[in-house]
Amino acid sequence: MTARTLTRSSPLLLVLFGVLFPFQWLGDHWAGFGAMLAALVPGDRAHTLAHASLFFKLGLVAVNTFPRLGRRPLLFAAVVVAAAISQEAFQLLYKDALLTFDTYRDMAADLAGGAAALGALWAMQQAGLSCPVKRRLWGE
């Protein structure tokens, strides 16, 4: 990986790290962070919204970093699915648990967030709104 590629990809790597990092594990081992996390994400709805918003951001940054993903929705979906599976796998590993309903709910929220990102970029393009990746996405 060249320095230029690393520099170009660093925002995506930072967001991906944030998506994959097991925040609940950190909260279990650091009481202050655990209290803050509990206040920010107090219930199942907030947890689901947090998953969707993280993957929305991941989708936006991924398409901004690799504009071809915006023109290839199946490849984009594969990237989002891979990130969702990885994120849930990390959670299951640290919890030493098996698949549960929560795992599938979280993955559905992840996929919805990723799809919303691609949809938002497409809608901005259709409406003629300014989009930082517009020219690179649809060749305008």
Disulfide bonds with the S-S distance in Angstrom:
none
